[in-house]
């Protein structure tokens, strides 16, 4: 194993980490907002709200992210109405197309996770909130949403990790993230094994940090589920009761 080459590869890959983290952060934030709306729409009793949301989730979960990325990057520019719209400065750049495709895709998966969390809210808690005279908005903000987030957090942590891995697809549309820089190094050196080994190690460390952060947030949000701390009092030697 050529350790000097591995170290040099690691130093060359480090500048790609900020772009990977930036794509992950913005797509998760935008996708979460859209996922929340989709989850409430799926649970709506009105079919004109629930059916379009169901169709959206079906389409984006049923097609590969790479195909969605190609459709947005190569497809939208063919429409003249898009080229003359206010969105064209964003959609003509690879970064904007990658961010849009990642956000739309994670929103579909996130909406199902949030919908499961909302359905897991105990009916008794909702009835108690109504009995206290809470308005619907206050009940959602103080009772339903906190419980649903606690229920959905473990699964949403998996979606976070999945999104970090999905950013590697953006290198195909010329974005120089970690995988994009790795592909450039391989084309220069033809040493794919060592380069992909270091690349995988970087993704592994990023996902390790994210999983630990999710576990920390889950630990802070569920104090009522932890076992109470029992303290033992040492008795003096020779004391008789």
C-alpha angles and dihedrals in degrees: 000000000000101000096179089056091048091051092047090049091051091053091050092049096050095081089061094061097079092055091048092050092044093053090047095048098046094042092050093049094047092040093050092054091050092043091055091054091046092049092053089045091052090052093046116114089221113093093207086065102035099044098055089047090050090050092049092051092046093052098045095042092045098054129062117259090232091060091049089050092051092047092054097040099042102019109049094055090064091069114085092207089059093048090054096044129097089252094065096087086059100038095048090063122077090225094057093046092048092048092048095049093046092048094048092047097048090046090062094052093039093052091059091048092050091044089056090050092050092049090051093061107114112250089221091063090054092048091049091051091051091048089054089056097249117165117238093254093049091047091053092047099044105028117014102038098047092048092045092050091051090051094046099042099090092051092043088054088061089051090053091054091045090053092053088055092045092058087072088074090065090073087074090069091052100268110146101222122139094292093043092055090045091055090051092051091049092051089053099042106022088221101127098159097059095040095050090045091059091041092054091048091055092050089047092054093046092051091045090057092046093049091050091050091051090049090050092051091046090050092051094047096050107052090139091061095056120096112254115257111249118205122205119213114216113227120219114259112263096018111143125199 
